[in-house]
Amino acid sequence: MNMKFQELVENLDREGLEELRRSVAAEMDERRQKNAIQMEHIHPGMSEEKKDAAIKEIARVLRGEE
């Protein structure tokens, strides 16, 4: 772990750690939403490469992976 980050985390109190956890969770959720495949992106004219990527992403989500 980056030393600066490790020092920051070690110096946070319980409230600060909880706020950091919520912030990280919100950021991860936002990134997931931004990168998620939308139904309107799936169509019959998709290239094989895009179809394969969509299949893999849907399978990943169904498995509950991050």
C-alpha positions as CSV (number, residue, x, y, z in Angstrom):
1,M,0.0,0.0,0.0
2,N,1.2,3.5,-0.7
3,M,2.9,4.9,2.4
4,K,1.1,8.2,2.3
5,F,-2.3,6.4,2.0
6,Q,-1.3,4.0,4.8
7,E,-0.4,6.9,7.1
8,L,-3.6,8.7,6.3
9,V,-5.7,5.6,7.1
10,E,-3.8,4.8,10.3
11,N,-4.4,8.4,11.6
12,L,-8.2,8.4,10.9
13,D,-10.5,7.8,13.8
14,R,-13.5,5.5,13.6
15,E,-15.8,8.2,12.1
16,G,-13.2,9.1,9.6
17,L,-12.6,5.5,8.5
18,E,-16.4,5.0,8.1
19,E,-16.6,8.2,6.0
20,L,-13.7,7.0,3.9
21,R,-15.5,3.6,3.4
22,R,-18.7,5.3,2.3
23,S,-16.8,7.6,-0.1
24,V,-14.9,4.7,-1.6
25,A,-18.1,2.6,-2.0
26,A,-19.9,5.6,-3.6
27,E,-17.0,6.1,-6.0
28,M,-16.9,2.4,-7.0
29,D,-20.7,2.4,-7.5
30,E,-20.5,5.5,-9.7
31,R,-17.7,4.0,-11.8
32,R,-19.7,0.7,-12.2
33,Q,-22.7,2.7,-13.3
34,K,-20.6,4.7,-15.8
35,N,-19.1,1.5,-17.3
36,A,-22.2,-0.6,-17.2
37,I,-23.7,-2.0,-20.4
38,Q,-27.0,-0.3,-21.1
39,M,-29.8,-2.2,-22.8
40,E,-29.9,0.4,-25.6
41,H,-26.3,-0.5,-26.4
42,I,-27.3,-4.1,-27.3
43,H,-28.6,-4.4,-30.8
44,P,-28.6,-6.8,-33.8
45,G,-26.0,-4.8,-35.7
46,M,-23.3,-5.1,-33.0
47,S,-19.9,-6.4,-34.0
48,E,-18.8,-9.8,-32.8
49,E,-16.2,-8.1,-30.5
50,K,-18.9,-5.9,-28.9
51,K,-21.3,-8.9,-28.5
52,D,-18.5,-10.9,-26.8
53,A,-17.7,-8.0,-24.5
54,A,-21.4,-7.6,-23.6
55,I,-21.8,-11.3,-22.9
56,K,-18.7,-11.3,-20.6
57,E,-20.0,-8.2,-18.8
58,I,-23.5,-9.6,-18.3
59,A,-22.0,-12.9,-17.0
60,R,-19.7,-11.0,-14.6
61,V,-22.6,-9.0,-13.1
62,L,-24.7,-12.2,-12.8
63,R,-21.9,-13.8,-10.9
64,G,-21.9,-10.8,-8.5
65,E,-18.3,-9.9,-9.3
66,E,-17.0,-6.3,-8.9
